[in-house]
Amino acid sequence: MTTSMTTLLVHGATLLTVDPDRPTPFVGWFAVGADGRLTAVEPGTPTPEQLADADEVLDATGTLIGPGFVSAHSHLFTSGSRGLGMDETLYGWIEAMLRYVMPATPEDMYWSTRHGAQDFLRNGITTAYDFTDGGLQFDKTIASFGDRLPDTARQDAQLRAKLDAGLRSLHSVMLAQGAVPRSEALAHVQDVVASAADADPSLLLGVAVSGAVQWAPSPDTAALEVQVMREYGLVNQAHFLETAEMLELQRSKFAWYADAGALTPQLVFGHFIQTTPEIIAAAAAGGCGMSWQPMSNGRLASGVASIPELRAAGMRVGMGLDDQSCTDVADPWNNMRTGIAMLRAQYKDPLAAPVADVLMMHTRGGAEALGVDGDVGSLRVGRFADFCVVDPRNPDTGPVWDAVGTYVLACSLRNLRSVWVGGRMVADGAVLTDPRADEVVDQVHERMARLAAEVAAR
């Protein structure tokens, strides 16, 4: 154990560390330093001296503890728009969801995003790749956002919301779309990066690009994204090949990314369902990652991603909860089980989705895909002490024959006893420790009601 001050020591639980060097769960203990990072993760029991030296001790005997979940693909601003477009595919759902989002002010976006962030924390999701809304109108007839520059104030409000909620995130922004002068597009990026410069680096894990070639009218969009990736060193996650709508047009745009030099480890493909063997091979050869959203893909009838083939090709795969208005319940356990069921049914093979692998993809795998696995995604020394305490006996799930099997297949949000970020409890059961949590709920309901009335009056 290091000599740094121990602010929290947790013992007695079965630890699902998702550490590739220690993949088998064990009963043990871990310590947290003043910086919120793990200073020790060990089997067995701590010494009396180690217990005495800790500022706080949590006896977690009988529980299962896993890393905080990573949502590798999220849209937190949609948290106030659940249940809309319930019988639509992607483009119809986007239109239904944005109906009440488009007239929103930056402050409206702040509260809806904070609502989404605290919903994530309550449900054990401690890190999110968050696609922000830039106030651009989507035209489903041509699957395009037109020629527009995103609203920086709107994007900044969403960053502020995540920071105030205490959620770790990659703050992803859409760049200028269509025939916007390159100088204006780059000035927008500079403003976004500058506004994030003073953010707490333990919460803001990076600014990122919301890739939009799927909806772009020309290869210029890919060229702009690559220029920004290179100049600022940013990760770019692109929604790509999500829906079967306009499929051949979508597939033809893969060449835009390839020709622009985007196929690198900085590029993550979101959804990536309607692929071909040739597209998978090219993406894997470039070192690209992929984010998988099974609940959303099922809800929007988008299809089943070829996860076994993507992983066999060597792509890094993480899991995400996507929009809270198309996953509707931001439940990582349900997301894992949905993914397992979809893949096993599709391939008629249980090994298409091994349970331990799916847990890995929703924790360390997501962090690896996004390039932040040195900070989050596993219970390893040096990573942030973000973790979920799960009680398989409240309500009781029966004997724990296999810790991973019980954790993923038998437990759920009802078993989630507490959620911790950086060694600090943020949720005690379903109750958030944030003193403003109730205010956030009230603000969202009031503001969404106002927006609905404004839309109805038009």
C-alpha positions in Angstrom: 0.0 0.0 0.0 1.3 3.5 -0.8 2.0 6.1 1.9 -0.7 8.5 0.6 -3.5 9.3 3.0 -6.4 6.9 2.9 -9.8 8.7 2.8 -11.8 5.5 2.3 -11.2 1.8 2.9 -13.7 -0.7 1.6 -13.6 -4.4 2.8 -15.5 -7.6 2.9 -17.0 -7.5 -0.6 -16.5 -9.8 -3.6 -14.6 -7.6 -6.0 -15.2 -7.8 -9.7 -12.2 -5.7 -10.7 -12.4 -6.2 -14.5 -8.6 -6.1 -14.2 -7.2 -8.1 -17.2 -4.4 -9.3 -14.9 -6.9 -10.5 -12.2 -10.0 -11.4 -14.1 -11.4 -13.8 -11.4 -13.5 -12.1 -8.7 -12.1 -12.3 -5.1 -13.1 -11.3 -1.6 -10.9 -8.4 -0.7 -10.5 -4.8 0.1 -9.4 -1.5 -1.5 -8.2 1.9 -0.4 -8.8 5.4 -1.8 -6.3 8.3 -1.6 -7.0 12.0 -1.2 -7.1 12.4 -5.0 -10.0 10.0 -5.3 -7.9 7.3 -6.9 -7.3 3.7 -5.8 -4.1 3.2 -3.8 -4.5 -0.5 -3.1 -6.8 -3.4 -4.4 -6.0 -6.6 -2.5 -7.5 -10.0 -1.7 -8.1 -10.9 1.9 -8.6 -8.5 4.8 -6.9 -5.2 5.7 -4.7 -5.1 8.8 -6.0 -3.3 12.0 -3.5 -0.6 11.3 -4.8 0.0 7.8 -8.4 0.2 9.1 -7.4 2.6 11.8 -5.5 4.9 9.3 -8.6 5.3 7.1 -10.8 8.4 7.4 -13.8 6.3 6.5 -14.3 2.5 6.5 -17.1 0.8 4.6 -17.9 -2.8 5.6 -19.4 -4.3 2.4 -19.5 -7.9 3.6 -21.8 -10.0 1.5 -22.0 -7.5 -1.4 -20.6 -7.6 -4.9 -18.6 -4.5 -6.0 -17.8 -3.7 -9.6 -16.4 -0.6 -11.4 -18.8 2.2 -12.1 -20.3 1.6 -15.6 -19.0 3.5 -18.6 -21.6 4.6 -21.1 -19.5 4.9 -24.3 -22.3 6.6 -26.2 -24.9 8.9 -24.5 -27.1 11.9 -25.2 -27.9 13.3 -21.8 -29.9 16.3 -22.9 -32.7 13.9 -24.0 -33.5 12.9 -20.4 -36.8 14.9 -20.4 -38.0 13.5 -23.7 -38.6 9.8 -23.0 -41.4 7.8 -24.6 -41.5 9.9 -27.7 -41.4 8.4 -31.2 -42.2 5.1 -29.6 -43.1 3.3 -32.9 -40.5 5.0 -35.1 -37.2 4.1 -36.6 -34.2 6.3 -36.1 -35.0 9.3 -38.3 -38.7 9.5 -37.3 -37.7 9.2 -33.7 -35.1 12.0 -34.0 -37.8 14.3 -35.4 -40.3 13.4 -32.6 -37.6 13.9 -29.9 -36.3 17.2 -31.3 -39.7 18.7 -31.5 -39.5 19.9 -27.9 -35.7 20.3 -27.8 -35.3 22.8 -30.7 -37.0 25.8 -29.0 -35.1 25.2 -25.8 -32.8 27.8 -24.4 -29.3 27.1 -23.1 -30.6 27.1 -19.6 -33.3 24.6 -20.6 -30.5 22.4 -22.0 -28.5 22.8 -18.8 -31.3 21.4 -16.6 -32.3 18.6 -19.0 -28.6 17.5 -19.2 -28.1 17.7 -15.5 -31.3 15.6 -15.1 -29.7 13.0 -17.4 -26.4 13.1 -15.6 -27.9 12.5 -12.2 -30.0 9.7 -13.6 -26.9 8.1 -14.8 -25.2 8.4 -11.4 -28.2 7.0 -9.6 -28.1 4.0 -11.9 -24.4 3.2 -11.4 -23.1 4.9 -14.6 -20.2 7.1 -13.5 -18.6 8.0 -16.8 -20.3 9.0 -20.1 -19.3 9.9 -23.6 -21.9 12.7 -24.0 -23.1 13.9 -27.4 -24.3 17.4 -26.9 -27.1 19.2 -28.8 -26.0 22.1 -30.9 -29.4 23.4 -31.8 -29.4 22.1 -35.4 -32.7 21.2 -37.0 -32.7 17.7 -38.5 -34.5 17.1 -41.8 -35.5 13.4 -42.0 -36.4 13.6 -45.7 -32.8 14.1 -46.7 -31.2 12.8 -43.4 -29.3 16.1 -42.9 -28.7 18.9 -40.5 -28.3 21.4 -43.4 -25.8 24.2 -43.5 -25.5 25.5 -39.9 -23.1 26.4 -37.1 -23.8 24.9 -33.7 -24.8 27.2 -30.8 -21.7 27.4 -28.5 -23.7 28.7 -25.5 -26.0 25.7 -25.8 -23.1 23.3 -25.9 -21.4 25.1 -23.0 -24.5 24.8 -20.8 -24.5 21.1 -21.3 -20.8 20.9 -20.1 -21.6 22.9 -17.1 -24.5 20.6 -16.2 -22.3 17.5 -16.3 -19.7 19.1 -14.1 -22.2 20.4 -11.6 -23.8 16.9 -11.4 -20.4 15.3 -10.7 -20.5 12.9 -13.7 -17.2 12.1 -15.4 -17.5 12.7 -19.1 -16.1 13.2 -22.6 -17.9 16.3 -23.8 -18.6 15.7 -27.5 -19.7 18.5 -29.8 -21.0 18.6 -33.3 -19.0 20.7 -35.7 -20.3 23.1 -38.3 -22.5 21.3 -40.8 -22.6 21.8 -44.6 -21.4 24.9 -46.4 -20.2 26.9 -43.4 -16.9 28.7 -44.2 -13.9 26.7 -42.8 -12.7 29.7 -40.8 -16.0 30.0 -39.0 -16.1 26.2 -38.3 -12.6 26.3 -36.8 -13.4 29.3 -34.7 -16.3 27.5 -33.2 -14.0 24.6 -32.2 -11.5 27.0 -30.7 -14.3 28.5 -28.6 -15.5 25.1 -27.4 -12.0 24.0 -26.4 -11.3 27.4 -24.7 -14.6 27.3 -22.7 -13.6 23.8 -21.4 -10.1 24.8 -20.4 -11.0 25.6 -16.8 -13.1 22.5 -16.2 -12.2 20.1 -13.4 -9.9 17.6 -15.2 -11.0 14.8 -12.9 -14.5 15.2 -14.2 -14.0 16.4 -17.8 -11.9 13.6 -19.3 -11.7 15.4 -22.6 -13.5 17.3 -25.3 -14.5 15.2 -28.3 -16.0 15.5 -31.8 -19.5 14.3 -32.7 -18.8 12.8 -36.1 -21.6 13.6 -38.6 -20.5 12.2 -41.9 -23.6 9.9 -41.9 -25.7 13.0 -42.4 -23.2 15.1 -44.4 -23.7 16.3 -48.0 -20.0 16.2 -49.0 -16.6 14.8 -48.0 -15.7 18.2 -46.6 -17.3 17.2 -43.3 -14.8 14.3 -43.0 -11.9 16.6 -43.8 -13.0 19.1 -41.2 -13.4 16.4 -38.5 -9.9 15.0 -39.3 -8.3 18.5 -39.2 -9.9 19.1 -35.7 -8.8 15.6 -34.5 -5.2 16.3 -35.5 -4.9 19.9 -34.4 -6.5 19.3 -30.9 -5.8 15.6 -30.4 -9.5 14.9 -29.9 -11.4 11.6 -30.0 -14.1 11.6 -32.7 -17.1 9.3 -32.3 -19.3 9.1 -35.4 -22.8 7.8 -35.6 -22.4 5.5 -38.6 -24.3 2.7 -40.3 -26.9 2.8 -37.4 -30.0 2.5 -39.5 -31.0 0.6 -42.6 -32.5 3.7 -44.1 -30.7 5.1 -47.1 -28.2 2.3 -46.6 -26.2 2.4 -49.8 -25.7 6.1 -49.4 -24.4 5.6 -45.9 -22.0 2.9 -46.9 -20.6 5.0 -49.7 -19.6 7.6 -47.1 -17.2 5.2 -45.4 -14.8 6.1 -48.1 -15.0 9.7 -47.1 -13.5 8.9 -43.7 -10.9 6.5 -45.2 -9.8 9.1 -47.9 -9.6 11.9 -45.2 -7.3 9.7 -43.1 -9.8 9.4 -40.2 -9.3 5.6 -39.7 -7.1 5.8 -36.6 -7.5 4.9 -32.9 -9.0 8.4 -32.4 -12.1 7.4 -34.4 -14.9 5.4 -32.7 -17.9 4.3 -34.7 -21.1 4.6 -32.9 -23.6 1.7 -33.6 -21.9 0.5 -36.7 -24.6 -2.1 -37.5 -25.0 -2.1 -41.2 -21.4 -3.0 -42.0 -19.8 -5.2 -44.5 -16.8 -7.5 -44.1 -14.7 -5.0 -46.1 -15.8 -2.1 -43.9 -15.0 -4.0 -40.7 -11.6 -5.0 -42.0 -10.7 -1.4 -42.9 -11.9 0.0 -39.6 -10.0 -2.6 -37.6 -6.8 -2.1 -39.7 -6.9 1.6 -38.8 -7.3 0.8 -35.1 -10.8 2.3 -34.8 -13.1 1.6 -31.9 -16.9 0.9 -31.7 -19.7 1.7 -29.3 -22.6 -0.8 -29.0 -26.1 0.3 -27.8 -28.2 -2.9 -27.8 -31.3 -1.4 -26.0 -31.5 1.6 -28.3 -30.8 -0.5 -31.4 -33.7 -2.8 -30.5 -36.1 0.0 -29.6 -35.5 1.8 -32.9 -35.4 -1.5 -35.0 -31.9 -0.6 -36.2 -30.6 -4.2 -36.1 -28.0 -6.2 -34.3 -24.4 -5.2 -34.5 -21.8 -7.8 -35.6 -20.0 -7.8 -32.2 -18.3 -11.2 -32.6 -16.9 -10.2 -36.0 -15.8 -6.7 -34.8 -14.0 -8.1 -31.8 -12.4 -10.9 -33.8 -11.1 -8.3 -36.2 -9.4 -6.5 -33.2 -11.7 -3.5 -32.8 -12.1 -2.1 -29.2 -15.8 -2.4 -28.3 -17.6 -0.5 -25.5 -21.2 -0.3 -24.6 -23.4 2.7 -24.2 -26.9 3.7 -23.0 -27.5 6.1 -25.9 -30.3 8.6 -25.6 -32.3 8.4 -22.5 -35.3 9.1 -24.8 -34.7 5.9 -26.9 -33.3 3.6 -24.2 -35.9 5.2 -21.9 -34.5 3.5 -18.8 -30.8 4.1 -18.3 -30.2 0.7 -16.8 -26.8 -0.9 -17.5 -27.9 -4.3 -16.3 -30.8 -4.4 -18.7 -28.5 -3.1 -21.4 -26.0 -6.0 -20.8 -28.8 -8.6 -20.7 -30.4 -7.2 -23.8 -27.1 -7.4 -25.7 -26.5 -10.9 -24.5 -30.0 -12.0 -25.6 -29.8 -10.3 -29.0 -26.4 -11.8 -29.9 -27.1 -15.3 -28.6 -30.5 -15.4 -30.5 -28.9 -13.9 -33.7 -25.9 -16.3 -33.7 -27.6 -19.3 -32.0 -24.5 -19.5 -29.9 -24.0 -18.6 -26.2 -20.4 -17.8 -26.9 -21.4 -15.0 -29.2 -21.8 -13.0 -26.0 -19.9 -14.4 -23.0 -21.3 -12.9 -19.8 -17.9 -11.8 -18.5 -17.0 -10.2 -21.8 -20.2 -8.2 -21.8 -19.5 -6.8 -18.3 -16.0 -5.9 -19.5 -17.5 -4.0 -22.5 -19.7 -1.9 -20.3 -16.8 -1.0 -18.0 -13.2 -1.3 -19.0 -14.0 -1.9 -22.7 -15.9 1.4 -23.0 -13.0 3.2 -21.3 -10.5 1.5 -23.7 -12.6 2.4 -26.8 -12.6 6.0 -25.7 -8.9 6.1 -24.6 -9.6 6.8 -20.9 -8.9 3.4 -19.4 -6.0 4.9 -17.4 -8.6 6.8 -15.4 -11.8 4.7 -15.3 -13.4 1.4 -16.2 -11.7 -1.0 -13.7 -10.8 -1.4 -10.1 -7.0 -1.0 -10.4 -4.5 1.0 -8.6 -4.2 4.5 -10.1 -7.8 4.5 -11.5 -10.5 6.6 -9.9 -12.4 4.9 -7.2 -15.7 4.8 -9.1 -17.7 1.7 -8.0 -21.1 0.2 -7.5 -22.1 -1.7 -4.3 -24.6 -4.4 -5.2 -26.4 -6.6 -2.7 -27.6 -9.9 -4.2 -29.6 -10.6 -1.1 -31.7 -7.5 -1.1 -33.9 -8.5 -2.7 -32.5 -12.0 -2.6 -31.3 -13.6 -5.9 -30.4 -17.0 -4.3 -26.9 -18.4 -3.7 -24.0 -16.8 -5.5 -22.7 -19.7 -7.6 -20.6 -17.5 -9.8 -20.1 -13.8 -8.9 -20.0 -12.6 -12.5 -23.1 -14.6 -13.4 -25.0 -13.3 -10.4 -23.9 -9.7 -11.0 -24.8 -9.5 -14.7 -27.7 -12.0 -15.0 -29.5 -12.0 -11.7 -28.9 -8.5 -10.2 -30.5 -5.2 -11.4 -31.1 -1.7 -10.3 -33.2 -3.0 -7.4 -30.0 -4.6 -5.9 -27.9 -1.4 -6.3 -27.1 -0.4 -2.7 -24.9 2.6 -3.4 -22.8 4.3 -6.1 -19.4 6.0 -5.4 -17.4 8.5 -7.5 -13.8 9.1 -6.5 -14.4 7.4 -3.2 -17.4 9.6 -2.4 -21.0 8.3 -2.2 -23.2 9.9 -4.8 -26.3 7.6 -4.5 -27.6 5.8 -1.5 -30.0 3.3 -3.1 -32.2 5.4 -5.3 -31.5 8.6 -3.3 -28.9 11.0 -4.6 -26.6 12.8 -2.2 -26.7 15.9 -4.3 -28.7 18.5 -2.3 -30.0 20.0 -5.5 -31.3 16.7 -7.0 -35.0 17.5 -6.3 -34.5 21.0 -7.8 -33.2 19.4 -11.0 -36.3 17.3 -11.3 -38.6 20.3 -10.7 -36.8 22.4 -13.2 -37.0 19.8 -15.9 -40.7 19.2 -15.5 -41.5 22.9 -15.4 -39.3 23.7 -18.4 -40.5 20.8 -20.6 -44.1 21.8 -19.8 -43.4 25.3 -21.0 -41.7 24.1 -24.2 -44.6 21.7 -24.9 -47.0 24.7 -24.5 -44.9 26.8 -26.8 -44.8 24.1 -29.5 -48.6 23.5 -29.2 -49.3 27.2 -29.6 -47.5 27.5 -33.0 
